[in-house]
């Protein structure tokens, strides 16, 4: 398997773990997410949901950054060799 493939699968696995972890908490410990944060009306579930969304953005950003640097250079080198 190529480096890009391994890297993609690794990020996909991390994303699946985070998403299914969130869903598992919702399914098996909903009272945990209903706990209020501080003195306000915001619950822990809102914060955890925000972290899941930010994690998704971060994983996408990491992949795009890596794809636009290392992977694009490698593809360009392969194309030059084959011409």
mmCIF file of the N, C-alpha and C atoms, coordinates in Angstrom:
data_MODEL
# 
_entry.id   MODEL 
# 
loop_
_atom_site.group_PDB 
_atom_site.id 
_atom_site.type_symbol 
_atom_site.label_atom_id 
_atom_site.label_alt_id 
_atom_site.label_comp_id 
_atom_site.label_asym_id 
_atom_site.label_entity_id 
_atom_site.label_seq_id 
_atom_site.pdbx_PDB_ins_code 
_atom_site.Cartn_x 
_atom_site.Cartn_y 
_atom_site.Cartn_z 
_atom_site.occupancy 
_atom_site.B_iso_or_equiv 
_atom_site.pdbx_formal_charge 
_atom_site.auth_seq_id 
_atom_site.auth_comp_id 
_atom_site.auth_asym_id 
_atom_site.auth_atom_id 
_atom_site.pdbx_PDB_model_num 
ATOM 1   N N  . UNK A 1 1  ? 0.848   -1.178 0.000   1.00 0.00 ? 1  UNK A N  1 
ATOM 2   C CA . UNK A 1 1  ? 0.000   0.000  0.000   1.00 0.00 ? 1  UNK A CA 1 
ATOM 3   C C  . UNK A 1 1  ? 0.892   1.239  0.000   1.00 0.00 ? 1  UNK A C  1 
ATOM 4   N N  . UNK A 1 2  ? 0.489   2.249  -0.709  1.00 0.00 ? 2  UNK A N  1 
ATOM 5   C CA . UNK A 1 2  ? 1.305   3.444  -0.826  1.00 0.00 ? 2  UNK A CA 1 
ATOM 6   C C  . UNK A 1 2  ? 1.249   4.285  0.444   1.00 0.00 ? 2  UNK A C  1 
ATOM 7   N N  . UNK A 1 3  ? 2.185   5.228  0.531   1.00 0.00 ? 3  UNK A N  1 
ATOM 8   C CA . UNK A 1 3  ? 2.193   6.137  1.688   1.00 0.00 ? 3  UNK A CA 1 
ATOM 9   C C  . UNK A 1 3  ? 0.902   6.929  1.758   1.00 0.00 ? 3  UNK A C  1 
ATOM 10  N N  . UNK A 1 4  ? 0.437   7.385  0.597   1.00 0.00 ? 4  UNK A N  1 
ATOM 11  C CA . UNK A 1 4  ? -0.792  8.169  0.570   1.00 0.00 ? 4  UNK A CA 1 
ATOM 12  C C  . UNK A 1 4  ? -1.977  7.331  1.030   1.00 0.00 ? 4  UNK A C  1 
ATOM 13  N N  . UNK A 1 5  ? -2.017  6.089  0.617   1.00 0.00 ? 5  UNK A N  1 
ATOM 14  C CA . UNK A 1 5  ? -3.095  5.198  1.018   1.00 0.00 ? 5  UNK A CA 1 
ATOM 15  C C  . UNK A 1 5  ? -3.089  4.941  2.518   1.00 0.00 ? 5  UNK A C  1 
ATOM 16  N N  . UNK A 1 6  ? -1.908  4.679  3.068   1.00 0.00 ? 6  UNK A N  1 
ATOM 17  C CA . UNK A 1 6  ? -1.802  4.449  4.513   1.00 0.00 ? 6  UNK A CA 1 
ATOM 18  C C  . UNK A 1 6  ? -2.198  5.692  5.297   1.00 0.00 ? 6  UNK A C  1 
ATOM 19  N N  . UNK A 1 7  ? -1.744  6.839  4.819   1.00 0.00 ? 7  UNK A N  1 
ATOM 20  C CA . UNK A 1 7  ? -2.073  8.092  5.489   1.00 0.00 ? 7  UNK A CA 1 
ATOM 21  C C  . UNK A 1 7  ? -3.574  8.356  5.434   1.00 0.00 ? 7  UNK A C  1 
ATOM 22  N N  . UNK A 1 8  ? -4.178  8.123  4.284   1.00 0.00 ? 8  UNK A N  1 
ATOM 23  C CA . UNK A 1 8  ? -5.628  8.322  4.131   1.00 0.00 ? 8  UNK A CA 1 
ATOM 24  C C  . UNK A 1 8  ? -6.408  7.392  5.051   1.00 0.00 ? 8  UNK A C  1 
ATOM 25  N N  . UNK A 1 9  ? -6.013  6.132  5.087   1.00 0.00 ? 9  UNK A N  1 
ATOM 26  C CA . UNK A 1 9  ? -6.708  5.175  5.961   1.00 0.00 ? 9  UNK A CA 1 
ATOM 27  C C  . UNK A 1 9  ? -6.532  5.523  7.435   1.00 0.00 ? 9  UNK A C  1 
ATOM 28  N N  . UNK A 1 10 ? -5.361  6.006  7.794   1.00 0.00 ? 10 UNK A N  1 
ATOM 29  C CA . UNK A 1 10 ? -5.120  6.412  9.184   1.00 0.00 ? 10 UNK A CA 1 
ATOM 30  C C  . UNK A 1 10 ? -6.050  7.557  9.585   1.00 0.00 ? 10 UNK A C  1 
ATOM 31  N N  . UNK A 1 11 ? -6.146  8.575  8.724   1.00 0.00 ? 11 UNK A N  1 
ATOM 32  C CA . UNK A 1 11 ? -7.032  9.691  9.028   1.00 0.00 ? 11 UNK A CA 1 
ATOM 33  C C  . UNK A 1 11 ? -8.490  9.254  9.033   1.00 0.00 ? 11 UNK A C  1 
ATOM 34  N N  . UNK A 1 12 ? -8.846  8.369  8.120   1.00 0.00 ? 12 UNK A N  1 
ATOM 35  C CA . UNK A 1 12 ? -10.222 7.856  8.094   1.00 0.00 ? 12 UNK A CA 1 
ATOM 36  C C  . UNK A 1 12 ? -10.526 7.080  9.372   1.00 0.00 ? 12 UNK A C  1 
ATOM 37  N N  . UNK A 1 13 ? -9.597  6.277  9.835   1.00 0.00 ? 13 UNK A N  1 
ATOM 38  C CA . UNK A 1 13 ? -9.786  5.525  11.068  1.00 0.00 ? 13 UNK A CA 1 
ATOM 39  C C  . UNK A 1 13 ? -9.959  6.460  12.270  1.00 0.00 ? 13 UNK A C  1 
ATOM 40  N N  . UNK A 1 14 ? -9.141  7.496  12.339  1.00 0.00 ? 14 UNK A N  1 
ATOM 41  C CA . UNK A 1 14 ? -9.291  8.475  13.414  1.00 0.00 ? 14 UNK A CA 1 
ATOM 42  C C  . UNK A 1 14 ? -10.676 9.123  13.381  1.00 0.00 ? 14 UNK A C  1 
ATOM 43  N N  . UNK A 1 15 ? -11.133 9.470  12.189  1.00 0.00 ? 15 UNK A N  1 
ATOM 44  C CA . UNK A 1 15 ? -12.438 10.100 12.046  1.00 0.00 ? 15 UNK A CA 1 
ATOM 45  C C  . UNK A 1 15 ? -13.549 9.156  12.475  1.00 0.00 ? 15 UNK A C  1 
ATOM 46  N N  . UNK A 1 16 ? -13.460 7.907  12.079  1.00 0.00 ? 16 UNK A N  1 
ATOM 47  C CA . UNK A 1 16 ? -14.471 6.920  12.463  1.00 0.00 ? 16 UNK A CA 1 
ATOM 48  C C  . UNK A 1 16 ? -14.490 6.733  13.982  1.00 0.00 ? 16 UNK A C  1 
ATOM 49  N N  . UNK A 1 17 ? -13.336 6.678  14.582  1.00 0.00 ? 17 UNK A N  1 
ATOM 50  C CA . UNK A 1 17 ? -13.259 6.517  16.036  1.00 0.00 ? 17 UNK A CA 1 
ATOM 51  C C  . UNK A 1 17 ? -13.922 7.702  16.742  1.00 0.00 ? 17 UNK A C  1 
ATOM 52  N N  . UNK A 1 18 ? -13.638 8.909  16.277  1.00 0.00 ? 18 UNK A N  1 
ATOM 53  C CA . UNK A 1 18 ? -14.225 10.099 16.911  1.00 0.00 ? 18 UNK A CA 1 
ATOM 54  C C  . UNK A 1 18 ? -15.736 10.116 16.721  1.00 0.00 ? 18 UNK A C  1 
ATOM 55  N N  . UNK A 1 19 ? -16.205 9.884  15.480  1.00 0.00 ? 19 UNK A N  1 
ATOM 56  C CA . UNK A 1 19 ? -17.648 9.907  15.221  1.00 0.00 ? 19 UNK A CA 1 
ATOM 57  C C  . UNK A 1 19 ? -18.383 8.812  15.993  1.00 0.00 ? 19 UNK A C  1 
ATOM 58  N N  . UNK A 1 20 ? -17.902 7.578  15.895  1.00 0.00 ? 20 UNK A N  1 
ATOM 59  C CA . UNK A 1 20 ? -18.573 6.493  16.599  1.00 0.00 ? 20 UNK A CA 1 
ATOM 60  C C  . UNK A 1 20 ? -18.450 6.626  18.109  1.00 0.00 ? 20 UNK A C  1 
ATOM 61  N N  . UNK A 1 21 ? -17.352 7.203  18.576  1.00 0.00 ? 21 UNK A N  1 
ATOM 62  C CA . UNK A 1 21 ? -17.226 7.473  20.005  1.00 0.00 ? 21 UNK A CA 1 
ATOM 63  C C  . UNK A 1 21 ? -18.292 8.450  20.472  1.00 0.00 ? 21 UNK A C  1 
ATOM 64  N N  . UNK A 1 22 ? -18.519 9.493  19.681  1.00 0.00 ? 22 UNK A N  1 
ATOM 65  C CA . UNK A 1 22 ? -19.556 10.463 20.027  1.00 0.00 ? 22 UNK A CA 1 
ATOM 66  C C  . UNK A 1 22 ? -20.930 9.805  20.026  1.00 0.00 ? 22 UNK A C  1 
ATOM 67  N N  . UNK A 1 23 ? -21.217 9.022  19.003  1.00 0.00 ? 23 UNK A N  1 
ATOM 68  C CA . UNK A 1 23 ? -22.511 8.342  18.914  1.00 0.00 ? 23 UNK A CA 1 
ATOM 69  C C  . UNK A 1 23 ? -22.668 7.338  20.063  1.00 0.00 ? 23 UNK A C  1 
ATOM 70  N N  . UNK A 1 24 ? -21.590 6.656  20.431  1.00 0.00 ? 24 UNK A N  1 
ATOM 71  C CA . UNK A 1 24 ? -21.661 5.701  21.545  1.00 0.00 ? 24 UNK A CA 1 
ATOM 72  C C  . UNK A 1 24 ? -21.973 6.414  22.856  1.00 0.00 ? 24 UNK A C  1 
ATOM 73  N N  . UNK A 1 25 ? -21.380 7.582  23.056  1.00 0.00 ? 25 UNK A N  1 
ATOM 74  C CA . UNK A 1 25 ? -21.691 8.341  24.274  1.00 0.00 ? 25 UNK A CA 1 
ATOM 75  C C  . UNK A 1 25 ? -23.150 8.779  24.260  1.00 0.00 ? 25 UNK A C  1 
ATOM 76  N N  . UNK A 1 26 ? -23.630 9.229  23.104  1.00 0.00 ? 26 UNK A N  1 
ATOM 77  C CA . UNK A 1 26 ? -25.039 9.629  22.993  1.00 0.00 ? 26 UNK A CA 1 
ATOM 78  C C  . UNK A 1 26 ? -25.951 8.440  23.294  1.00 0.00 ? 26 UNK A C  1 
ATOM 79  N N  . UNK A 1 27 ? -25.586 7.265  22.812  1.00 0.00 ? 27 UNK A N  1 
ATOM 80  C CA . UNK A 1 27 ? -26.439 6.089  22.978  1.00 0.00 ? 27 UNK A CA 1 
ATOM 81  C C  . UNK A 1 27 ? -26.376 5.499  24.383  1.00 0.00 ? 27 UNK A C  1 
ATOM 82  N N  . UNK A 1 28 ? -25.191 5.434  24.960  1.00 0.00 ? 28 UNK A N  1 
ATOM 83  C CA . UNK A 1 28 ? -25.023 4.698  26.209  1.00 0.00 ? 28 UNK A CA 1 
ATOM 84  C C  . UNK A 1 28 ? -24.850 5.561  27.459  1.00 0.00 ? 28 UNK A C  1 
ATOM 85  N N  . UNK A 1 29 ? -24.538 6.828  27.292  1.00 0.00 ? 29 UNK A N  1 
ATOM 86  C CA . UNK A 1 29 ? -24.368 7.712  28.453  1.00 0.00 ? 29 UNK A CA 1 
ATOM 87  C C  . UNK A 1 29 ? -24.878 9.117  28.145  1.00 0.00 ? 29 UNK A C  1 
ATOM 88  N N  . UNK A 1 30 ? -26.146 9.222  27.771  1.00 0.00 ? 30 UNK A N  1 
ATOM 89  C CA . UNK A 1 30 ? -26.656 10.548 27.390  1.00 0.00 ? 30 UNK A CA 1 
ATOM 90  C C  . UNK A 1 30 ? -26.642 11.548 28.548  1.00 0.00 ? 30 UNK A C  1 
ATOM 91  N N  . UNK A 1 31 ? -26.731 11.067 29.766  1.00 0.00 ? 31 UNK A N  1 
ATOM 92  C CA . UNK A 1 31 ? -26.705 11.981 30.911  1.00 0.00 ? 31 UNK A CA 1 
ATOM 93  C C  . UNK A 1 31 ? -25.360 12.695 31.017  1.00 0.00 ? 31 UNK A C  1 
ATOM 94  N N  . UNK A 1 32 ? -24.306 12.048 30.556  1.00 0.00 ? 32 UNK A N  1 
ATOM 95  C CA . UNK A 1 32 ? -22.986 12.669 30.574  1.00 0.00 ? 32 UNK A CA 1 
ATOM 96  C C  . UNK A 1 32 ? -22.972 13.912 29.701  1.00 0.00 ? 32 UNK A C  1 
ATOM 97  N N  . UNK A 1 33 ? -23.558 13.810 28.523  1.00 0.00 ? 33 UNK A N  1 
ATOM 98  C CA . UNK A 1 33 ? -23.569 14.946 27.606  1.00 0.00 ? 33 UNK A CA 1 
ATOM 99  C C  . UNK A 1 33 ? -24.573 16.012 28.009  1.00 0.00 ? 33 UNK A C  1 
ATOM 100 N N  . UNK A 1 34 ? -25.515 15.652 28.858  1.00 0.00 ? 34 UNK A N  1 
ATOM 101 C CA . UNK A 1 34 ? -26.516 16.616 29.313  1.00 0.00 ? 34 UNK A CA 1 
ATOM 102 C C  . UNK A 1 34 ? -26.009 17.464 30.472  1.00 0.00 ? 34 UNK A C  1 
ATOM 103 N N  . UNK A 1 35 ? -24.858 17.123 31.007  1.00 0.00 ? 35 UNK A N  1 
ATOM 104 C CA . UNK A 1 35 ? -24.320 17.862 32.152  1.00 0.00 ? 35 UNK A CA 1 
ATOM 105 C C  . UNK A 1 35 ? -24.033 19.309 31.749  1.00 0.00 ? 35 UNK A C  1 
ATOM 106 N N  . UNK A 1 36 ? -24.442 20.256 32.576  1.00 0.00 ? 36 UNK A N  1 
ATOM 107 C CA . UNK A 1 36 ? -24.184 21.665 32.260  1.00 0.00 ? 36 UNK A CA 1 
ATOM 108 C C  . UNK A 1 36 ? -22.699 21.999 32.409  1.00 0.00 ? 36 UNK A C  1 
ATOM 109 N N  . UNK A 1 37 ? -22.268 22.962 31.628  1.00 0.00 ? 37 UNK A N  1 
ATOM 110 C CA . UNK A 1 37 ? -20.883 23.426 31.689  1.00 0.00 ? 37 UNK A CA 1 
ATOM 111 C C  . UNK A 1 37 ? -20.878 24.770 32.396  1.00 0.00 ? 37 UNK A C  1 
ATOM 112 N N  . UNK A 1 38 ? -20.174 24.849 33.490  1.00 0.00 ? 38 UNK A N  1 
ATOM 113 C CA . UNK A 1 38 ? -20.101 26.095 34.247  1.00 0.00 ? 38 UNK A CA 1 
ATOM 114 C C  . UNK A 1 38 ? -21.456 26.488 34.808  1.00 0.00 ? 38 UNK A C  1 
ATOM 115 N N  . UNK A 1 39 ? -21.692 27.780 34.885  1.00 0.00 ? 39 UNK A N  1 
ATOM 116 C CA . UNK A 1 39 ? -22.957 28.291 35.410  1.00 0.00 ? 39 UNK A CA 1 
ATOM 117 C C  . UNK A 1 39 ? -23.960 28.582 34.297  1.00 0.00 ? 39 UNK A C  1 
ATOM 118 N N  . UNK A 1 40 ? -23.544 28.404 33.067  1.00 0.00 ? 40 UNK A N  1 
ATOM 119 C CA . UNK A 1 40 ? -24.400 28.741 31.938  1.00 0.00 ? 40 UNK A CA 1 
ATOM 120 C C  . UNK A 1 40 ? -25.391 27.648 31.592  1.00 0.00 ? 40 UNK A C  1 
ATOM 121 N N  . UNK A 1 41 ? -26.049 27.850 30.472  1.00 0.00 ? 41 UNK A N  1 
ATOM 122 C CA . UNK A 1 41 ? -27.060 26.894 30.030  1.00 0.00 ? 41 UNK A CA 1 
ATOM 123 C C  . UNK A 1 41 ? -26.507 25.923 28.987  1.00 0.00 ? 41 UNK A C  1 
ATOM 124 N N  . UNK A 1 42 ? -25.231 26.063 28.631  1.00 0.00 ? 42 UNK A N  1 
ATOM 125 C CA . UNK A 1 42 ? -24.639 25.177 27.643  1.00 0.00 ? 42 UNK A CA 1 
ATOM 126 C C  . UNK A 1 42 ? -24.330 23.820 28.272  1.00 0.00 ? 42 UNK A C  1 
ATOM 127 N N  . UNK A 1 43 ? -24.612 22.766 27.504  1.00 0.00 ? 43 UNK A N  1 
ATOM 128 C CA . UNK A 1 43 ? -24.326 21.424 28.008  1.00 0.00 ? 43 UNK A CA 1 
ATOM 129 C C  . UNK A 1 43 ? -22.993 20.925 27.466  1.00 0.00 ? 43 UNK A C  1 
ATOM 130 N N  . UNK A 1 44 ? -22.499 19.882 28.082  1.00 0.00 ? 44 UNK A N  1 
ATOM 131 C CA . UNK A 1 44 ? -21.253 19.261 27.638  1.00 0.00 ? 44 UNK A CA 1 
ATOM 132 C C  . UNK A 1 44 ? -21.402 18.704 26.223  1.00 0.00 ? 44 UNK A C  1 
ATOM 133 N N  . UNK A 1 45 ? -22.613 18.262 25.892  1.00 0.00 ? 45 UNK A N  1 
ATOM 134 C CA . UNK A 1 45 ? -22.861 17.720 24.554  1.00 0.00 ? 45 UNK A CA 1 
ATOM 135 C C  . UNK A 1 45 ? -22.604 18.729 23.458  1.00 0.00 ? 45 UNK A C  1 
ATOM 136 N N  . UNK A 1 46 ? -22.947 19.986 23.691  1.00 0.00 ? 46 UNK A N  1 
ATOM 137 C CA . UNK A 1 46 ? -22.692 21.036 22.703  1.00 0.00 ? 46 UNK A CA 1 
ATOM 138 C C  . UNK A 1 46 ? -21.192 21.195 22.490  1.00 0.00 ? 46 UNK A C  1 
ATOM 139 N N  . UNK A 1 47 ? -20.443 21.208 23.557  1.00 0.00 ? 47 UNK A N  1 
ATOM 140 C CA . UNK A 1 47 ? -18.988 21.352 23.442  1.00 0.00 ? 47 UNK A CA 1 
ATOM 141 C C  . UNK A 1 47 ? -18.350 20.149 22.757  1.00 0.00 ? 47 UNK A C  1 
ATOM 142 N N  . UNK A 1 48 ? -18.794 18.959 23.118  1.00 0.00 ? 48 UNK A N  1 
ATOM 143 C CA . UNK A 1 48 ? -18.244 17.752 22.494  1.00 0.00 ? 48 UNK A CA 1 
ATOM 144 C C  . UNK A 1 48 ? -18.599 17.728 21.006  1.00 0.00 ? 48 UNK A C  1 
ATOM 145 N N  . UNK A 1 49 ? -19.826 18.118 20.668  1.00 0.00 ? 49 UNK A N  1 
ATOM 146 C CA . UNK A 1 49 ? -20.223 18.200 19.258  1.00 0.00 ? 49 UNK A CA 1 
ATOM 147 C C  . UNK A 1 49 ? -19.371 19.193 18.494  1.00 0.00 ? 49 UNK A C  1 
ATOM 148 N N  . UNK A 1 50 ? -19.077 20.324 19.102  1.00 0.00 ? 50 UNK A N  1 
ATOM 149 C CA . UNK A 1 50 ? -18.210 21.317 18.475  1.00 0.00 ? 50 UNK A CA 1 
ATOM 150 C C  . UNK A 1 50 ? -16.809 20.760 18.263  1.00 0.00 ? 50 UNK A C  1 
ATOM 151 N N  . UNK A 1 51 ? -16.314 20.018 19.229  1.00 0.00 ? 51 UNK A N  1 
ATOM 152 C CA . UNK A 1 51 ? -14.987 19.404 19.094  1.00 0.00 ? 51 UNK A CA 1 
ATOM 153 C C  . UNK A 1 51 ? -14.982 18.399 17.944  1.00 0.00 ? 51 UNK A C  1 
ATOM 154 N N  . UNK A 1 52 ? -16.052 17.626 17.789  1.00 0.00 ? 52 UNK A N  1 
ATOM 155 C CA . UNK A 1 52 ? -16.146 16.669 16.685  1.00 0.00 ? 52 UNK A CA 1 
ATOM 156 C C  . UNK A 1 52 ? -16.096 17.408 15.347  1.00 0.00 ? 52 UNK A C  1 
ATOM 157 N N  . UNK A 1 53 ? -16.830 18.505 15.240  1.00 0.00 ? 53 UNK A N  1 
ATOM 158 C CA . UNK A 1 53 ? -16.834 19.288 14.004  1.00 0.00 ? 53 UNK A CA 1 
ATOM 159 C C  . UNK A 1 53 ? -15.451 19.873 13.739  1.00 0.00 ? 53 UNK A C  1 
ATOM 160 N N  . UNK A 1 54 ? -14.840 20.459 14.761  1.00 0.00 ? 54 UNK A N  1 
ATOM 161 C CA . UNK A 1 54 ? -13.501 21.029 14.587  1.00 0.00 ? 54 UNK A CA 1 
ATOM 162 C C  . UNK A 1 54 ? -12.469 19.958 14.260  1.00 0.00 ? 54 UNK A C  1 
ATOM 163 N N  . UNK A 1 55 ? -12.621 18.781 14.833  1.00 0.00 ? 55 UNK A N  1 
ATOM 164 C CA . UNK A 1 55 ? -11.734 17.665 14.511  1.00 0.00 ? 55 UNK A CA 1 
ATOM 165 C C  . UNK A 1 55 ? -11.851 17.311 13.026  1.00 0.00 ? 55 UNK A C  1 
ATOM 166 N N  . UNK A 1 56 ? -13.070 17.286 12.513  1.00 0.00 ? 56 UNK A N  1 
ATOM 167 C CA . UNK A 1 56 ? -13.284 16.961 11.105  1.00 0.00 ? 56 UNK A CA 1 
ATOM 168 C C  . UNK A 1 56 ? -12.624 17.992 10.196  1.00 0.00 ? 56 UNK A C  1 
ATOM 169 N N  . UNK A 1 57 ? -12.760 19.256 10.549  1.00 0.00 ? 57 UNK A N  1 
ATOM 170 C CA . UNK A 1 57 ? -12.114 20.317 9.772   1.00 0.00 ? 57 UNK A CA 1 
ATOM 171 C C  . UNK A 1 57 ? -10.601 20.167 9.839   1.00 0.00 ? 57 UNK A C  1 
ATOM 172 N N  . UNK A 1 58 ? -10.079 19.866 11.019  1.00 0.00 ? 58 UNK A N  1 
ATOM 173 C CA . UNK A 1 58 ? -8.630  19.720 11.187  1.00 0.00 ? 58 UNK A CA 1 
ATOM 174 C C  . UNK A 1 58 ? -8.093  18.537 10.387  1.00 0.00 ? 58 UNK A C  1 
ATOM 175 N N  . UNK A 1 59 ? -8.792  17.415 10.400  1.00 0.00 ? 59 UNK A N  1 
ATOM 176 C CA . UNK A 1 59 ? -8.343  16.234 9.649   1.00 0.00 ? 59 UNK A CA 1 
ATOM 177 C C  . UNK A 1 59 ? -8.350  16.535 8.146   1.00 0.00 ? 59 UNK A C  1 
ATOM 178 N N  . UNK A 1 60 ? -9.385  17.225 7.689   1.00 0.00 ? 60 UNK A N  1 
ATOM 179 C CA . UNK A 1 60 ? -9.440  17.603 6.275   1.00 0.00 ? 60 UNK A CA 1 
ATOM 180 C C  . UNK A 1 60 ? -8.295  18.534 5.930   1.00 0.00 ? 60 UNK A C  1 
ATOM 181 N N  . UNK A 1 61 ? -8.030  19.511 6.789   1.00 0.00 ? 61 UNK A N  1 
ATOM 182 C CA . UNK A 1 61 ? -6.942  20.448 6.552   1.00 0.00 ? 61 UNK A CA 1 
ATOM 183 C C  . UNK A 1 61 ? -5.591  19.733 6.516   1.00 0.00 ? 61 UNK A C  1 
ATOM 184 N N  . UNK A 1 62 ? -5.386  18.799 7.431   1.00 0.00 ? 62 UNK A N  1 
ATOM 185 C CA . UNK A 1 62 ? -4.128  18.040 7.468   1.00 0.00 ? 62 UNK A CA 1 
ATOM 186 C C  . UNK A 1 62 ? -3.949  17.249 6.172   1.00 0.00 ? 62 UNK A C  1 
ATOM 187 N N  . UNK A 1 63 ? -5.013  16.591 5.705   1.00 0.00 ? 63 UNK A N  1 
ATOM 188 C CA . UNK A 1 63 ? -4.888  15.812 4.475   1.00 0.00 ? 63 UNK A CA 1 
ATOM 189 C C  . UNK A 1 63 ? -4.609  16.717 3.283   1.00 0.00 ? 63 UNK A C  1 
ATOM 190 N N  . UNK A 1 64 ? -5.327  17.817 3.168   1.00 0.00 ? 64 UNK A N  1 
ATOM 191 C CA . UNK A 1 64 ? -5.122  18.732 2.040   1.00 0.00 ? 64 UNK A CA 1 
ATOM 192 C C  . UNK A 1 64 ? -3.714  19.301 2.063   1.00 0.00 ? 64 UNK A C  1 
ATOM 193 N N  . UNK A 1 65 ? -3.236  19.673 3.237   1.00 0.00 ? 65 UNK A N  1 
ATOM 194 C CA . UNK A 1 65 ? -1.876  20.197 3.356   1.00 0.00 ? 65 UNK A CA 1 
ATOM 195 C C  . UNK A 1 65 ? -0.852  19.167 2.900   1.00 0.00 ? 65 UNK A C  1 
ATOM 196 N N  . UNK A 1 66 ? -1.018  17.948 3.346   1.00 0.00 ? 66 UNK A N  1 
ATOM 197 C CA . UNK A 1 66 ? -0.078  16.892 2.964   1.00 0.00 ? 66 UNK A CA 1 
ATOM 198 C C  . UNK A 1 66 ? -0.205  16.546 1.488   1.00 0.00 ? 66 UNK A C  1 
ATOM 199 N N  . UNK A 1 67 ? -1.432  16.514 0.983   1.00 0.00 ? 67 UNK A N  1 
ATOM 200 C CA . UNK A 1 67 ? -1.641  16.193 -0.430  1.00 0.00 ? 67 UNK A CA 1 
ATOM 201 C C  . UNK A 1 67 ? -1.047  17.274 -1.326  1.00 0.00 ? 67 UNK A C  1 
ATOM 202 N N  . UNK A 1 68 ? -1.160  18.524 -0.921  1.00 0.00 ? 68 UNK A N  1 
ATOM 203 C CA . UNK A 1 68 ? -0.647  19.616 -1.745  1.00 0.00 ? 68 UNK A CA 1 
ATOM 204 C C  . UNK A 1 68 ? 0.861   19.786 -1.641  1.00 0.00 ? 68 UNK A C  1 
ATOM 205 N N  . UNK A 1 69 ? 1.485   19.142 -0.688  1.00 0.00 ? 69 UNK A N  1 
ATOM 206 C CA . UNK A 1 69 ? 2.939   19.259 -0.573  1.00 0.00 ? 69 UNK A CA 1 
ATOM 207 C C  . UNK A 1 69 ? 3.600   17.960 -1.027  1.00 0.00 ? 69 UNK A C  1 
ATOM 208 N N  . UNK A 1 70 ? 3.623   16.973 -0.190  1.00 0.00 ? 70 UNK A N  1 
ATOM 209 C CA . UNK A 1 70 ? 4.373   15.744 -0.462  1.00 0.00 ? 70 UNK A CA 1 
ATOM 210 C C  . UNK A 1 70 ? 3.782   14.943 -1.615  1.00 0.00 ? 70 UNK A C  1 
ATOM 211 N N  . UNK A 1 71 ? 2.475   14.745 -1.619  1.00 0.00 ? 71 UNK A N  1 
ATOM 212 C CA . UNK A 1 71 ? 1.873   13.866 -2.623  1.00 0.00 ? 71 UNK A CA 1 
ATOM 213 C C  . UNK A 1 71 ? 1.919   14.485 -4.015  1.00 0.00 ? 71 UNK A C  1 
ATOM 214 N N  . UNK A 1 72 ? 1.672   15.782 -4.135  1.00 0.00 ? 72 UNK A N  1 
ATOM 215 C CA . UNK A 1 72 ? 1.725   16.426 -5.445  1.00 0.00 ? 72 UNK A CA 1 
ATOM 216 C C  . UNK A 1 72 ? 3.136   16.405 -6.020  1.00 0.00 ? 72 UNK A C  1 
ATOM 217 N N  . UNK A 1 73 ? 4.139   16.599 -5.166  1.00 0.00 ? 73 UNK A N  1 
ATOM 218 C CA . UNK A 1 73 ? 5.530   16.516 -5.644  1.00 0.00 ? 73 UNK A CA 1 
ATOM 219 C C  . UNK A 1 73 ? 5.864   15.116 -6.129  1.00 0.00 ? 73 UNK A C  1 
ATOM 220 N N  . UNK A 1 74 ? 5.402   14.123 -5.403  1.00 0.00 ? 74 UNK A N  1 
ATOM 221 C CA . UNK A 1 74 ? 5.671   12.735 -5.799  1.00 0.00 ? 74 UNK A CA 1 
ATOM 222 C C  . UNK A 1 74 ? 4.996   12.407 -7.122  1.00 0.00 ? 74 UNK A C  1 
ATOM 223 N N  . UNK A 1 75 ? 3.772   12.841 -7.321  1.00 0.00 ? 75 UNK A N  1 
ATOM 224 C CA . UNK A 1 75 ? 3.063   12.589 -8.581  1.00 0.00 ? 75 UNK A CA 1 
ATOM 225 C C  . UNK A 1 75 ? 3.758   13.318 -9.721  1.00 0.00 ? 75 UNK A C  1 
ATOM 226 N N  . UNK A 1 76 ? 4.191   14.550 -9.494  1.00 0.00 ? 76 UNK A N  1 
ATOM 227 C CA . UNK A 1 76 ? 4.899   15.302 -10.528 1.00 0.00 ? 76 UNK A CA 1 
ATOM 228 C C  . UNK A 1 76 ? 6.200   14.604 -10.920 1.00 0.00 ? 76 UNK A C  1 
ATOM 229 N N  . UNK A 1 77 ? 6.918   14.064 -9.941  1.00 0.00 ? 77 UNK A N  1 
ATOM 230 C CA . UNK A 1 77 ? 8.170   13.356 -10.232 1.00 0.00 ? 77 UNK A CA 1 
ATOM 231 C C  . UNK A 1 77 ? 7.903   12.110 -11.046 1.00 0.00 ? 77 UNK A C  1 
ATOM 232 N N  . UNK A 1 78 ? 6.854   11.397 -10.734 1.00 0.00 ? 78 UNK A N  1 
ATOM 233 C CA . UNK A 1 78 ? 6.497   10.184 -11.495 1.00 0.00 ? 78 UNK A CA 1 
ATOM 234 C C  . UNK A 1 78 ? 6.114   10.546 -12.914 1.00 0.00 ? 78 UNK A C  1 
ATOM 235 N N  . UNK A 1 79 ? 5.358   11.611 -13.086 1.00 0.00 ? 79 UNK A N  1 
ATOM 236 C CA . UNK A 1 79 ? 4.967   12.041 -14.436 1.00 0.00 ? 79 UNK A CA 1 
ATOM 237 C C  . UNK A 1 79 ? 6.166   12.445 -15.264 1.00 0.00 ? 79 UNK A C  1 
ATOM 238 N N  . UNK A 1 80 ? 7.127   13.143 -14.648 1.00 0.00 ? 80 UNK A N  1 
ATOM 239 C CA . UNK A 1 80 ? 8.335   13.545 -15.374 1.00 0.00 ? 80 UNK A CA 1 
ATOM 240 C C  . UNK A 1 80 ? 9.150   12.335 -15.814 1.00 0.00 ? 80 UNK A C  1 
ATOM 241 N N  . UNK A 1 81 ? 9.231   11.332 -14.959 1.00 0.00 ? 81 UNK A N  1 
ATOM 242 C CA . UNK A 1 81 ? 9.975   10.117 -15.306 1.00 0.00 ? 81 UNK A CA 1 
ATOM 243 C C  . UNK A 1 81 ? 9.331   9.374  -16.453 1.00 0.00 ? 81 UNK A C  1 
ATOM 244 N N  . UNK A 1 82 ? 8.024   9.403  -16.534 1.00 0.00 ? 82 UNK A N  1 
ATOM 245 C CA . UNK A 1 82 ? 7.296   8.639  -17.553 1.00 0.00 ? 82 UNK A CA 1 
ATOM 246 C C  . UNK A 1 82 ? 7.165   9.363  -18.885 1.00 0.00 ? 82 UNK A C  1 
ATOM 247 N N  . UNK A 1 83 ? 7.629   10.576 -18.972 1.00 0.00 ? 83 UNK A N  1 
ATOM 248 C CA . UNK A 1 83 ? 7.525   11.309 -20.247 1.00 0.00 ? 83 UNK A CA 1 
ATOM 249 C C  . UNK A 1 83 ? 8.734   11.137 -21.086 1.00 0.00 ? 83 UNK A C  1 
# 
